[in-house]
Amino acid sequence: VQLQASGGGLVQAGGSLRLSCAASGRTFSPYSMDWFRRAPGKEREFVAAIRWSGSSTDYADSLKGRITIFRNNAKNTVYLQTNNLKPEDTAVYYCAASKTYVNPNYDYWGQGTLVTVSS
């Protein structure tokens, strides 16, 4: 599976972005999909996860209420809707695929898409 993240860009504080992660190469639907981010000078952190069926989702506590993860298996794409963005949300956002939703072991990673939030 190849993962291609897109949708990042420069946005003002309070704005919104929808990130996409498109999968190709193999069947997408059996994989749980997660989003991570790495801010400048910081460790990578978990953002959100979605079960392959879309029936379960999980979010970082610090981001709950401002983000939504969803997927369209027919389009082999997972999305991350981000709202009310803050300058501290500036980071490279990565998607990753795992065969398991609980205790994931990531088989594939996307290349990342940069989100920059200006104050």
Secondary structure, DSSP 8 states (H G I E B T S, - for coil): -EEEEE--EEEETT--EEEEEEEESS--TTSEEEEEEE-TTS-EEEEEEE-TTSS-EEE-GGGTTTEEEEEEGGGTEEEEEE-S--GGG-EEEEEEEES-SSS--EEEE---EEEEEE-
